[in-house]
């Protein structure tokens, strides 16, 4: 199978490419320097030339706070770029996986959001990802939409790396404790995406590591597993104001994965343990 992966220099795209090569797939890895996804003609020509069997669309504008002030750029990448790729996928009859986010929900309540729940984003980034979902569904007859949350991986910056860096100079930290969700290890997710693209079990899925935690609980576990002596003070969202509003409830039900025979991702604590080991191995190289 020939798979084209957009956003190959990002956290998720990097691992999808790595896992794809490990499985013996023919992988075309595309970063922003390789293809301008907001140029419809360029995208169409590139995809026609490459003729992939599947496109896993990981590229996205993900600067959540910056998106509130840089709306045009965020819309262009997340909505127009997605439209262009979906149209190109349709032309060459390629399977299409669109990576979406927990930010398409408003974060109200405490129950996990189901795949069938209405989206109601409270920030501009979430709005553009929701509109991207709509483009995919309107253009393609069959598609995968995979919503993820709280991503951490080897390539790029993330919450785990930030906590480890701060632990080098701080013995106390204040971390938001009233936003609850599920961390997602990109290596685990990449394996699921490649399993998924080999099937025709289309639809909307939620895919994050199993279990829920707050950011403060996540930080505590990072320090516990890494042996860092840092005291975490749990604070409210209101005590840590940001340019963009964040959903307080990012719990997502993964029932559809189970119903369709996919293995849920491992518990987030186990994912963190393996990730910290991978980070240590990279440092020693």
C-alpha positions, 0 to 999 in steps of 0.5 A: 500500500502506498500511503501519503502522510501530510505533516510529516515533520510534526509529532504525529506525522513523524510517527506515522511515517516511522511506523509505516516504513517499519511495516513495509508500506511505501510512504510518501512523507510531506511537510510544509516545505514539500507541498503547500496544501492551501494551493488547490492546483498544486495539491491536485497535481501532486496527488495525481502524480503520486497516486497514493492508495491512502492519505493520512492528513496529519498537517494542521495549524495547532497554535491554539492561542495564536489562532485567535489572532491569526484566524486567516492562516488557521482557516487556510490550513485547517479548512481550505488545506483539508478541502484541497486534499479531500478533493484530490483524494476523491480524484485518485480514489484514495482512502482518507484519514482526517485527524481532528481534535477534542477541541471540536466539543465545548467541554461541558459536563462530565460524561465522555463525548460520544462520536455522534455528539454534536460539535460546538467548539469554543475557540477558533482552532476548534472551529476550524477543525470542526469545519475541516470535518464538515469538508471531508464529509461533504466531499468524500463518500467514505472517510475516517475522522479520528479525534485525538487529544493531549498529544505527546511524541518524540518529534516536537514540543509537548506537555511532557517535554515542557514539564521535564524542562521546568523540573530542571530549575523548579521544585514547585509548579502550578498546573491546571487541575480542572481540565480533564482528558486523555493524553495520546502517545503518537506512537500508539496512535500511529499504529492504530491509524495504519491498522485502520487505513487497511480496513473499510471500517469508515466513520468518526472515531475517538482515539486517545490512550485509555483513562482520564486525568487532569493536567495537574495529575498528568504532571504529577505522573510525569514527575513520579515516573521520571524521578523528579522532586517537583511539587504540583499545585493544582489550580483552576482554569480561571487562575491560568488565563489563556488567549483561547478558551479550553474545554474543561471536559475533554473526555471522549468515548472510544466505544466505536473503536471497540465496536469495530474490532480495533484495539483501544490504545494502552493506558496513558500511564503505560504510554508515558512510561514507554515514551519516557524510555524512548526519550532517554534512549534518544538522549543517549544516542 
